[in-house]
Amino acid sequence: MSRGTPRGFTFVEILVAMVVFSILTALAVARFRAMKERGYLAEMKTDLGNLRIAEEAYWADHGQYTINQALLDYRTGSRVTVTLTTTDPFAGFDAEAIHVSAPGVICKMYVGRAAAATPSGEVKCK
């Protein structure tokens, strides 16, 4: 009896395929994580931008800024916490955003008429 042509894959072929698949998976996971982090930053920046618009509308009506978010027509994303501070409600305010899924990243913004390290209304994340 002759055996004919062998069928199936050898162990080495399967091993090479698994190594290639593992490398591609590792690259995809790293890219996915980076995209998620960019999404968190975008959500925080969007919330701070919306806050700036709401504060400017409040200032147009009342002649001053507020740190009471309940007085503003503004809601943050469900996973973003925004903190408002001001030393002079007639001069401006500082805002800080933290995302639940990105605890080490903080986005900050200053809006007002005083000189600041960043231009008024510009969001900086670190």
Protein Blocks (a to p, Z undefined) as FASTA:
>chain_A
ZZbjaedjdfklmmmmmmmmmmmmmmmmmmmmmmmmmmmmmmmmmmmmmmmmmmmmmmmm
nopacfbfklpccdddfkbccddddfblkloccdddddfklmmbccdddddjbdcfbdgh
iacdZZ
